[in-house]
Amino acid sequence: MNLIILLFGFPAVFVSLLVSALGVHKEKYWLVLLGAVLFIPFSYYLSGAPGLYRAPILLPLFQVLAAAAVRENNKRWAWILLIPAFLATLWVIGVALFYQIR
């Protein structure tokens, strides 16, 4: 049960972003691809949010493009392409934290 939570819950999001960032830093494109695979359940979950209309399902695509940029030795584009995943994660954290304040 705990393994399912780790793979599909919010800890997987942090692991995904960490693995992707480490992959860009170490110039290992397969780590960025692994991060994209780990990010798929979170983006699928976000695609059901009202008002977003399945747009978050494209977030792992940005990570795959970042992996392609790493493979082409273009770290700047790889970091830029990871920004949407980081912003989506920060948005969910912000909603979860500030929803409690109301």
PyMOL commands that set and color helices and strands:
alter all, ss='L'
color gray80, all
select helices_A, chain A and resi 2-8+10-26+29-46+55-71+75-98
alter helices_A, ss='H'
color red, helices_A
deselect
rebuild
show_as cartoon
